[in-house]
């Protein structure tokens, strides 16, 4: 009887606390969920960058819009006004 109880306790300890036990499994599942979320974010970002590359290759309007927003470029004959908040 005592041997059976000791065996049962030993198996339970291994089931829950070993490096292949239930607690380790839970930790791995948590890490997997974090990695999947990170991967989803990167896929979204890559899709956005791909759309931007296609737009920049397809015509000058995307290049002009980017030059205006990022570099502050102005066409000849235009007047630039800078409005600052109070």
DOFI-36635 format. One record per residue: z, x, y of N, C-alpha, C in turn. Coordinates in steps of 0.2 Angstrom, whole numbers, always signed. Layout:
BEGIN
+-------+-------+-------+-------+-------+-------+-------+-------+-------+
|   n_w |   n_u |   n_v |  ca_w |  ca_u |  ca_v |   c_w |   c_u |   c_v |
+-------+-------+-------+-------+-------+-------+-------+-------+-------+
|     Z |     X |     Y |     Z |     X |     Y |     Z |     X |     Y |
...
+-------+-------+-------+-------+-------+-------+-------+-------+-------+
This chain:
BEGIN
+-------+-------+-------+-------+-------+-------+-------+-------+-------+
|   n_w |   n_u |   n_v |  ca_w |  ca_u |  ca_v |   c_w |   c_u |   c_v |
+-------+-------+-------+-------+-------+-------+-------+-------+-------+
|    +0 |    +4 |    -6 |    +0 |    +0 |    +0 |    +0 |    +4 |    +6 |
|    +4 |    +9 |    +6 |    +5 |   +14 |   +12 |    -2 |   +18 |   +13 |
|    -5 |   +20 |    +8 |   -11 |   +23 |    +8 |   -17 |   +19 |   +11 |
|   -17 |   +12 |    +9 |   -21 |    +7 |   +12 |   -20 |    +7 |   +20 |
|   -14 |    +6 |   +22 |   -13 |    +5 |   +29 |   -15 |   +11 |   +33 |
|   -13 |   +17 |   +30 |   -15 |   +24 |   +33 |   -23 |   +24 |   +34 |
|   -26 |   +22 |   +29 |   -34 |   +22 |   +29 |   -37 |   +18 |   +34 |
|   -34 |   +12 |   +34 |   -36 |    +7 |   +39 |   -35 |    +9 |   +46 |
|   -29 |   +12 |   +47 |   -27 |   +15 |   +54 |   -32 |   +20 |   +56 |
|   -33 |   +25 |   +51 |   -38 |   +30 |   +52 |   -45 |   +28 |   +54 |
|   -47 |   +23 |   +50 |   -54 |   +20 |   +51 |   -54 |   +17 |   +58 |
|   -49 |   +13 |   +60 |   -49 |   +10 |   +67 |   -49 |   +15 |   +72 |
|   -45 |   +20 |   +71 |   -45 |   +26 |   +77 |   -52 |   +29 |   +77 |
|   -55 |   +30 |   +72 |   -62 |   +33 |   +72 |   -67 |   +28 |   +75 |
|   -66 |   +21 |   +73 |   -71 |   +16 |   +76 |   -70 |   +16 |   +84 |
|   -64 |   +16 |   +86 |   -63 |   +15 |   +93 |   -64 |   +22 |   +98 |
|   -61 |   +27 |   +95 |   -60 |   +33 |   +99 |   -64 |   +39 |   +98 |
|   -68 |   +39 |   +93 |   -72 |   +45 |   +91 |   -78 |   +45 |   +96 |
|   -82 |   +51 |   +96 |   -87 |   +52 |  +100 |   -93 |   +47 |   +98 |
|   -93 |   +44 |   +92 |   -98 |   +39 |   +90 |   -95 |   +32 |   +90 |
|   -89 |   +31 |   +93 |   -85 |   +25 |   +92 |   -87 |   +20 |   +98 |
|   -84 |   +14 |   +98 |   -85 |    +9 |  +102 |   -85 |   +11 |  +110 |
|   -79 |   +14 |  +111 |   -79 |   +16 |  +118 |   -84 |   +21 |  +121 |
|   -86 |   +25 |  +116 |   -92 |   +30 |  +118 |   -98 |   +26 |  +119 |
|   -99 |   +21 |  +115 |  -105 |   +16 |  +115 |  -105 |   +13 |  +122 |
|   -99 |   +10 |  +124 |   -99 |    +7 |  +130 |  -101 |   +11 |  +136 |
|   -98 |   +17 |  +136 |  -100 |   +22 |  +141 |  -108 |   +24 |  +141 |
|  -111 |   +24 |  +135 |  -118 |   +26 |  +135 |  -122 |   +20 |  +138 |
|  -120 |   +14 |  +136 |  -123 |    +8 |  +138 |  -123 |    +7 |  +146 |
|  -117 |    +9 |  +149 |  -116 |    +9 |  +156 |  -121 |   +14 |  +159 |
|  -121 |   +20 |  +156 |  -126 |   +25 |  +159 |  -133 |   +23 |  +159 |
|  -135 |   +20 |  +153 |  -141 |   +17 |  +152 |  -143 |   +12 |  +157 |
|  -138 |    +8 |  +159 |  -140 |    +2 |  +164 |  -141 |    +6 |  +171 |
|  -137 |   +11 |  +173 |  -138 |   +14 |  +179 |  -144 |   +18 |  +179 |
|  -146 |   +21 |  +174 |  -153 |   +25 |  +174 |  -159 |   +20 |  +174 |
|  -158 |   +14 |  +171 |  -163 |    +9 |  +172 |  -164 |    +6 |  +179 |
|  -158 |    +5 |  +182 |  -158 |    +3 |  +189 |  -162 |    +8 |  +193 |
|  -160 |   +14 |  +192 |  -163 |   +20 |  +196 |  -170 |   +20 |  +195 |
|  -172 |   +19 |  +189 |  -179 |   +19 |  +187 |  -183 |   +14 |  +190 |
|  -180 |    +8 |  +190 |  -183 |    +2 |  +193 |  -184 |    +3 |  +201 |
|  -180 |    +6 |  +204 |  -180 |    +8 |  +211 |  -186 |   +13 |  +212 |
|  -186 |   +18 |  +208 |  -192 |   +23 |  +209 |  -199 |   +20 |  +207 |
|  -199 |   +15 |  +203 |  -205 |   +12 |  +201 |  -208 |    +8 |  +207 |
|  -203 |    +4 |  +211 |  -204 |    +1 |  +217 |  -207 |    +5 |  +222 |
|  -204 |   +11 |  +223 |  -205 |   +16 |  +228 |  -212 |   +19 |  +227 |
|  -214 |   +20 |  +220 |  -220 |   +23 |  +219 |  -226 |   +18 |  +220 |
|  -224 |   +12 |  +218 |  -230 |    +6 |  +219 |  -231 |    +6 |  +227 |
|  -226 |    +6 |  +231 |  -227 |    +6 |  +238 |  -231 |   +12 |  +241 |
|  -229 |   +18 |  +238 |  -233 |   +24 |  +240 |  -240 |   +23 |  +238 |
|  -241 |   +21 |  +232 |  -248 |   +20 |  +230 |  -252 |   +15 |  +234 |
|  -249 |   +10 |  +236 |  -252 |    +5 |  +241 |  -254 |    +8 |  +247 |
|  -249 |   +12 |  +250 |  -250 |   +16 |  +256 |  -256 |   +21 |  +255 |
|  -256 |   +25 |  +250 |  -262 |   +29 |  +249 |  -269 |   +26 |  +249 |
|  -269 |   +20 |  +245 |  -275 |   +16 |  +245 |  -277 |   +14 |  +252 |
|  -272 |   +12 |  +256 |  -274 |    +9 |  +262 |  -276 |   +15 |  +267 |
|  -273 |   +21 |  +266 |  -275 |   +27 |  +270 |  -282 |   +29 |  +268 |
|  -284 |   +29 |  +262 |  -291 |   +31 |  +260 |  -296 |   +26 |  +261 |
|  -294 |   +19 |  +262 |  -299 |   +14 |  +263 |  -302 |   +13 |  +270 |
|  -298 |   +15 |  +275 |  -301 |   +14 |  +282 |  -297 |   +18 |  +287 |
|  -299 |   +18 |  +293 |  -296 |   +21 |  +298 |  -290 |   +17 |  +302 |
|  -290 |   +10 |  +300 |  -285 |    +6 |  +304 |  -278 |    +8 |  +301 |
|  -277 |   +10 |  +295 |  -271 |   +12 |  +292 |  -269 |   +19 |  +295 |
|  -274 |   +23 |  +296 |  -272 |   +30 |  +299 |  -270 |   +29 |  +306 |
|  -274 |   +25 |  +309 |  -272 |   +23 |  +317 |  -265 |   +20 |  +317 |
|  -264 |   +16 |  +313 |  -257 |   +12 |  +314 |  -252 |   +17 |  +312 |
|  -253 |   +22 |  +307 |  -248 |   +27 |  +306 |  -247 |   +32 |  +311 |
|  -252 |   +34 |  +314 |  -252 |   +39 |  +320 |  -249 |   +35 |  +326 |
|  -250 |   +29 |  +327 |  -246 |   +26 |  +333 |  -239 |   +25 |  +331 |
|  -237 |   +23 |  +325 |  -230 |   +22 |  +324 |  -226 |   +28 |  +323 |
|  -229 |   +33 |  +320 |  -225 |   +39 |  +318 |  -226 |   +45 |  +323 |
|  -232 |   +45 |  +326 |  -233 |   +51 |  +331 |  -233 |   +49 |  +338 |
|  -233 |   +42 |  +339 |  -233 |   +40 |  +346 |  -240 |   +41 |  +350 |
|  -245 |   +41 |  +346 |  -251 |   +42 |  +349 |  -254 |   +36 |  +352 |
|  -258 |   +37 |  +358 |  -261 |   +31 |  +362 |  -268 |   +32 |  +363 |
|  -272 |   +27 |  +362 |  -279 |   +27 |  +363 |  -281 |   +29 |  +371 |
|  -286 |   +32 |  +372 |  -289 |   +34 |  +378 |  -290 |   +27 |  +382 |
|  -287 |   +27 |  +388 |  -287 |   +21 |  +392 |  -282 |   +16 |  +392 |
|  -277 |   +17 |  +387 |  -271 |   +13 |  +386 |  -265 |   +16 |  +390 |
|  -261 |   +12 |  +392 |  -255 |   +14 |  +395 |  -249 |   +13 |  +391 |
|  -245 |   +18 |  +390 |  -239 |   +18 |  +386 |  -233 |   +16 |  +390 |
|  -229 |   +11 |  +387 |  -223 |    +9 |  +391 |  -217 |   +10 |  +385 |
|  -212 |   +13 |  +387 |  -206 |   +14 |  +383 |  -201 |    +9 |  +386 |
|  -199 |    +5 |  +382 |  -193 |    +0 |  +384 |  -187 |    +2 |  +380 |
|  -182 |    +3 |  +384 |  -175 |    +6 |  +380 |  -170 |    +0 |  +381 |
|  -166 |    -1 |  +376 |  -161 |    -6 |  +377 |  -155 |    -4 |  +382 |
|  -152 |    -9 |  +385 |  -147 |    -7 |  +390 |  -141 |    -3 |  +387 |
+-------+-------+-------+-------+-------+-------+-------+-------+-------+
